[in-house]
Amino acid sequence: MTDLRLPRRVELARRPTPLQYLARASERWGRGHRLWVKRDDLTGCLLSGNKVRKLEFIAAHAIDHGYDTLITCGGLQSNHCRATAFAGAQLGLGVHLLLRGERPQQGEGNYLLDQLAGARISCYPKHQYIEQLPQLFADWQAHYQATGRKALAIPTGGSDGLGAWGYIAACEELESDLQEAGIDRAHLITASGSGGTQAGLTLGVELRGLPLTVWGVNVCDDEQYFLDKVAADAADWQARFPGLPAVHPAPRVLDGHAGAGYGVAGPEVFALIAELAALEGLLLDPVYTGKAFLGMTRELAAGRFDDCGDIIFLHTGGVFGVFPQGQGFDFGEQGQ
């Protein structure tokens, strides 16, 4: 194990999160494997999920370098943006969200929570957001500078060499989880949307020498995009923090489960979410974890993980994303 000195972080997350065995899910989908879930949906309530682990390091960096405002970006229902909004409110930092999509007439889900947290929100049509996002960041940073403030630009999902520390640090928890559960070796599955969680896990597993094989289930884009993104985040981490051990991450992607694209789930995803919720009392979301868990079950059925008896699914949160897509569930005559 490599001895790592972590950068300073602010205490935002409820850590450590539990590793929970899913007995009934193992019987339903495991095909002889034991299925476990790392409950990072329990890192908090409004700051729940994987984003807060990254924000602990990002917010500390902002405070230590004199930033008083956080600017970040994402979709209208971005979990990262909601978590940033509440982290800023808790720490007394201004938050400005650059969101992709037309401004809703009425807030719901994460967008409503962004409003309640007091974040400033700017909405942009999809084509403008995609084509002009770097310039939008630069323009707003210049705006705040002109008013005597200092704004930190945080990329999508908090995914870069700074945010990677969130899951590099989480690997210390995972090491203890493995020991306590008596797991000698496992595959570790996570949803991958901006790549930062997968990058941090991939780095952390190598640095600590853990007996884990990390897989990202891409919920958008394609396999090559995430191979490149994880490698880029790892390179950024190495460049930002010289003197750290040399690492050679080998990212792995379970492609083919993104469906029609980011934020768009098919009926099979909604059906799985409902089945797992009733089976284990575990709630996934249709944007990230629902797709990733479904992808995991399909890969299990195809024999992908037959070399190992234990599978750990990282629950990255996202429960607030269920409510804006409630129409996707079909309960038939249930409750009638």
C-alpha positions as CSV (number, residue, x, y, z in Angstrom):
1,M,0.0,0.0,0.0
2,T,1.3,3.5,-0.9
3,D,1.3,5.9,2.0
4,L,-0.7,9.0,0.7
5,R,-0.9,12.4,2.3
6,L,-4.3,13.7,1.3
7,P,-4.9,17.4,0.7
8,R,-7.1,19.2,3.2
9,R,-10.8,18.6,2.9
10,V,-13.8,20.1,4.6
11,E,-16.1,17.8,6.4
12,L,-19.3,17.6,4.3
13,A,-20.0,13.9,3.9
14,R,-21.1,11.3,6.4
15,R,-18.3,8.8,6.3
16,P,-17.6,5.9,6.3
17,T,-20.6,4.6,4.4
18,P,-21.6,1.0,4.9
19,L,-21.0,-2.0,2.6
20,Q,-24.3,-3.9,2.5
21,Y,-24.8,-7.5,1.4
22,L,-27.9,-7.9,-0.9
23,A,-29.1,-11.4,-0.2
24,R,-32.3,-11.4,-2.3
25,A,-30.7,-9.5,-5.2
26,S,-27.9,-12.1,-5.2
27,E,-30.4,-14.8,-5.5
28,R,-32.3,-12.9,-8.2
29,W,-29.4,-11.8,-10.4
30,G,-26.1,-13.1,-8.9
31,R,-25.8,-16.4,-10.8
32,G,-23.7,-17.7,-7.9
33,H,-22.1,-14.4,-7.1
34,R,-22.5,-12.4,-3.9
35,L,-23.8,-8.9,-4.6
36,W,-22.9,-6.1,-2.3
37,V,-23.6,-2.3,-2.4
38,K,-21.4,0.4,-1.1
39,R,-24.0,2.9,0.2
40,D,-22.6,6.2,-0.9
41,D,-26.2,7.3,-1.3
42,L,-25.9,7.7,2.5
43,T,-23.2,10.3,2.5
44,G,-25.9,12.7,3.6
45,C,-29.3,13.9,2.7
46,L,-29.1,17.1,0.5
47,L,-25.4,16.4,-0.1
48,S,-26.0,12.7,-0.7
49,G,-24.1,10.6,-3.3
50,N,-20.7,10.6,-4.9
51,K,-20.5,14.3,-5.6
52,V,-20.0,15.3,-2.0
53,R,-16.8,13.3,-1.7
54,K,-15.3,15.3,-4.5
55,L,-16.7,18.6,-3.1
56,E,-14.9,18.1,0.2
57,F,-11.6,18.6,-1.6
58,I,-12.8,21.2,-4.1
59,A,-14.4,23.4,-1.4
60,A,-11.3,23.2,0.8
61,H,-9.2,24.3,-2.2
62,A,-11.6,27.1,-2.9
63,I,-11.4,28.4,0.7
64,D,-7.7,28.0,0.9
65,H,-7.1,30.0,-2.3
66,G,-9.4,32.9,-1.5
67,Y,-12.4,32.0,-3.7
68,D,-15.8,33.2,-2.5
69,T,-17.9,31.9,-5.3
70,L,-18.3,28.5,-7.0
71,I,-19.4,28.3,-10.6
72,T,-20.3,24.9,-12.0
73,C,-22.4,23.3,-14.7
74,G,-24.7,20.4,-15.6
75,G,-28.1,19.4,-16.8
76,L,-31.3,20.8,-15.3
77,Q,-31.5,17.9,-12.9
78,S,-27.8,17.7,-12.1
79,N,-26.9,16.0,-8.8
80,H,-23.6,17.7,-8.8
81,C,-25.1,21.1,-9.2
82,R,-27.5,20.5,-6.3
83,A,-24.8,19.2,-4.1
84,T,-22.6,22.2,-4.9
85,A,-25.5,24.6,-4.2
86,F,-25.9,23.1,-0.7
87,A,-22.2,22.8,0.0
88,G,-21.9,26.5,-0.9
89,A,-24.8,27.4,1.4
90,Q,-23.3,25.4,4.3
91,L,-19.9,27.0,3.9
92,G,-21.0,30.6,3.1
93,L,-19.8,30.5,-0.5
94,G,-21.8,31.9,-3.4
95,V,-22.8,29.4,-6.0
96,H,-23.7,30.0,-9.7
97,L,-25.0,27.2,-11.8
98,L,-24.8,27.1,-15.6
99,L,-27.5,24.6,-16.6
100,R,-28.2,22.9,-19.9
101,G,-31.8,23.3,-21.1
102,E,-34.6,25.8,-21.1
103,R,-35.6,27.3,-17.8
104,P,-38.5,25.3,-16.3
105,Q,-41.8,27.1,-15.6
106,Q,-41.9,25.4,-12.2
107,G,-39.0,23.9,-10.3
108,E,-39.0,20.2,-9.3
109,G,-36.4,17.6,-8.2
110,N,-32.8,18.9,-8.1
111,Y,-33.7,22.2,-9.9
112,L,-36.1,23.1,-7.1
113,L,-33.5,22.2,-4.5
114,D,-31.0,24.5,-6.3
115,Q,-33.4,27.3,-6.0
116,L,-34.1,26.6,-2.3
117,A,-30.3,26.6,-1.6
118,G,-30.1,30.2,-3.0
119,A,-27.9,29.4,-6.0
120,R,-27.8,31.8,-8.9
121,I,-29.0,29.9,-12.0
122,S,-28.4,30.6,-15.6
123,C,-30.0,28.3,-18.2
124,Y,-28.8,27.9,-21.7
125,P,-30.2,26.1,-24.7
126,K,-28.5,22.8,-25.4
127,H,-26.7,23.9,-28.5
128,Q,-25.3,27.1,-26.8
129,Y,-24.3,25.2,-23.7
130,I,-22.4,22.6,-25.7
131,E,-20.7,25.1,-28.1
132,Q,-19.9,27.9,-25.6
133,L,-19.5,26.3,-22.2
134,P,-15.8,27.3,-21.7
135,Q,-16.5,30.8,-22.8
136,L,-19.5,31.0,-20.4
137,F,-17.3,30.0,-17.6
138,A,-14.7,32.6,-18.6
139,D,-17.4,35.4,-19.0
140,W,-18.9,34.7,-15.5
141,Q,-15.5,34.5,-13.9
142,A,-14.7,37.9,-15.4
143,H,-18.0,39.3,-14.2
144,Y,-17.3,38.3,-10.6
145,Q,-13.8,39.6,-10.8
146,A,-15.2,43.0,-12.0
147,T,-17.4,43.1,-8.9
148,G,-14.5,42.3,-6.5
149,R,-15.2,38.7,-6.1
150,K,-13.2,35.6,-7.0
151,A,-15.0,32.6,-8.6
152,L,-13.7,29.1,-9.0
153,A,-14.8,27.2,-12.1
154,I,-15.7,23.6,-11.3
155,P,-16.0,21.2,-14.3
156,T,-19.0,18.9,-14.9
157,G,-19.4,16.6,-12.0
158,G,-16.4,18.0,-10.2
159,S,-14.4,15.6,-12.3
160,D,-10.8,16.6,-12.7
161,G,-7.5,16.0,-10.9
162,L,-8.7,17.8,-7.8
163,G,-12.1,16.1,-7.5
164,A,-10.4,12.7,-8.1
165,W,-9.2,12.8,-4.5
166,G,-12.7,12.1,-3.3
167,Y,-12.6,8.5,-4.4
168,I,-8.9,8.1,-3.9
169,A,-9.6,8.8,-0.3
170,A,-12.7,6.5,-0.4
171,C,-10.5,3.5,-1.2
172,E,-9.3,3.6,2.4
173,E,-12.9,2.8,3.4
174,L,-13.1,0.1,0.8
175,E,-10.0,-1.6,2.1
176,S,-11.6,-1.8,5.6
177,D,-14.9,-3.0,4.0
178,L,-13.2,-5.8,2.2
179,Q,-11.5,-7.0,5.4
180,E,-14.6,-6.8,7.5
181,A,-16.7,-8.6,4.9
182,G,-14.1,-11.3,4.3
183,I,-13.8,-10.4,0.6
184,D,-10.5,-11.6,-0.9
185,R,-11.2,-10.2,-4.4
186,A,-14.1,-8.4,-6.1
187,H,-15.3,-6.5,-9.1
188,L,-16.3,-2.9,-8.3
189,I,-19.0,-1.4,-10.6
190,T,-19.9,2.3,-10.8
191,A,-22.0,4.4,-13.0
192,S,-19.8,6.8,-15.1
193,G,-21.3,10.0,-16.3
194,S,-18.5,12.6,-16.1
195,G,-15.7,10.0,-15.3
196,G,-14.4,11.5,-12.1
197,T,-15.6,8.8,-9.7
198,Q,-14.3,6.1,-12.0
199,A,-11.0,8.0,-12.2
200,G,-10.6,8.3,-8.5
201,L,-11.5,4.7,-7.8
202,T,-9.1,3.5,-10.5
203,L,-6.3,5.6,-9.1
204,G,-7.1,4.7,-5.5
205,V,-7.2,1.0,-6.1
206,E,-3.8,1.0,-7.8
207,L,-2.3,3.3,-5.1
208,R,-3.5,1.1,-2.3
209,G,-3.0,-2.2,-4.0
210,L,-6.6,-3.3,-3.4
211,P,-7.9,-6.6,-4.9
212,L,-10.6,-4.8,-6.8
213,T,-11.2,-4.6,-10.6
214,V,-13.0,-1.2,-11.3
215,W,-15.6,-1.0,-14.0
216,G,-17.5,2.1,-15.2
217,V,-20.9,1.6,-16.8
218,N,-21.1,4.6,-19.1
219,V,-24.5,6.3,-18.9
220,C,-23.8,8.5,-21.9
221,D,-21.2,8.8,-24.7
222,D,-19.2,5.6,-25.5
223,E,-16.4,3.4,-24.2
224,Q,-13.6,5.4,-25.9
225,Y,-14.8,8.7,-24.4
226,F,-14.5,7.3,-20.9
227,L,-11.2,5.5,-21.5
228,D,-9.8,8.9,-22.6
229,K,-11.6,10.9,-19.8
230,V,-10.3,8.7,-17.0
231,A,-6.8,8.8,-18.4
232,A,-7.1,12.6,-18.7
233,D,-8.3,13.0,-15.1
234,A,-5.5,10.8,-13.9
235,A,-2.9,12.8,-15.8
236,D,-4.4,16.1,-14.4
237,W,-4.2,14.6,-10.9
238,Q,-0.5,13.7,-11.4
239,A,0.3,17.2,-12.9
240,R,-1.5,19.1,-10.1
241,F,0.2,17.1,-7.3
242,P,3.9,16.5,-8.3
243,G,5.8,14.1,-6.2
244,L,3.1,11.6,-5.9
245,P,3.7,8.0,-6.9
246,A,3.6,7.2,-10.6
247,V,0.5,5.4,-11.6
248,H,-0.6,3.7,-14.8
249,P,-4.4,3.4,-14.6
250,A,-6.0,0.9,-16.9
251,P,-9.7,2.0,-17.0
252,R,-12.4,-0.5,-17.9
253,V,-15.8,0.3,-19.3
254,L,-18.9,-1.8,-19.6
255,D,-20.3,-0.3,-22.8
256,G,-23.7,-0.7,-24.4
257,H,-26.0,0.1,-21.5
258,A,-26.5,3.9,-22.0
259,G,-29.8,3.4,-23.9
260,A,-30.9,6.5,-25.9
261,G,-28.5,8.8,-24.1
262,Y,-27.9,10.8,-21.0
263,G,-30.9,11.2,-18.8
264,V,-33.1,9.0,-21.0
265,A,-34.0,5.6,-19.6
266,G,-36.0,2.9,-21.2
267,P,-38.8,0.9,-19.6
268,E,-36.4,-1.9,-18.6
269,V,-34.5,0.6,-16.4
270,F,-37.7,1.7,-14.6
271,A,-38.8,-1.9,-14.2
272,L,-35.4,-2.8,-12.6
273,I,-35.6,0.2,-10.2
274,A,-39.1,-0.8,-9.1
275,E,-38.1,-4.4,-8.7
276,L,-35.0,-3.7,-6.6
277,A,-36.8,-1.2,-4.4
278,A,-39.4,-3.8,-3.6
279,L,-36.9,-6.6,-3.2
280,E,-34.2,-4.9,-1.1
281,G,-35.6,-1.5,-0.1
282,L,-32.8,0.1,-2.2
283,L,-33.7,2.9,-4.4
284,L,-31.8,3.7,-7.6
285,D,-32.3,6.5,-10.1
286,P,-33.0,6.4,-13.9
287,V,-30.1,8.6,-14.9
288,Y,-27.1,6.9,-13.3
289,T,-27.5,4.0,-10.9
290,G,-30.5,2.4,-12.6
291,K,-28.7,2.1,-15.9
292,A,-25.5,0.9,-14.2
293,F,-27.2,-1.8,-12.1
294,L,-29.1,-3.0,-15.1
295,G,-25.8,-3.1,-17.0
296,M,-24.2,-5.1,-14.2
297,T,-27.0,-7.7,-14.2
298,R,-26.7,-8.1,-18.0
299,E,-22.9,-8.6,-17.8
300,L,-23.4,-11.1,-15.0
301,A,-25.8,-13.1,-17.2
302,A,-23.3,-13.0,-20.0
303,G,-20.6,-14.4,-17.8
304,R,-18.4,-11.3,-17.6
305,F,-17.5,-11.8,-13.9
306,D,-17.3,-15.6,-13.7
307,D,-13.7,-15.3,-12.5
308,C,-14.7,-13.8,-9.2
309,G,-17.4,-14.5,-6.6
310,D,-18.0,-11.1,-5.2
311,I,-19.4,-8.0,-7.0
312,I,-19.6,-4.6,-5.3
313,F,-22.0,-2.0,-6.7
314,L,-21.2,1.6,-5.8
315,H,-24.5,3.4,-5.1
316,T,-23.6,7.0,-6.2
317,G,-27.0,8.5,-5.0
318,G,-29.3,10.5,-7.2
319,V,-32.6,9.8,-5.5
320,F,-34.0,13.3,-6.3
321,G,-33.7,12.4,-10.0
322,V,-36.5,9.8,-9.6
323,F,-39.2,12.4,-9.0
324,P,-39.0,14.3,-12.3
325,Q,-39.2,11.0,-14.2
326,G,-42.0,9.4,-12.2
327,Q,-44.1,9.0,-15.3
328,G,-41.6,6.3,-16.5
329,F,-42.9,3.8,-13.9
330,D,-45.7,1.4,-14.8
331,F,-47.4,0.0,-11.8
332,G,-50.3,-1.5,-13.7
333,E,-53.2,-2.2,-11.3
334,Q,-51.0,-1.9,-8.1
335,G,-52.9,-0.1,-5.4
336,Q,-56.3,-0.3,-7.1
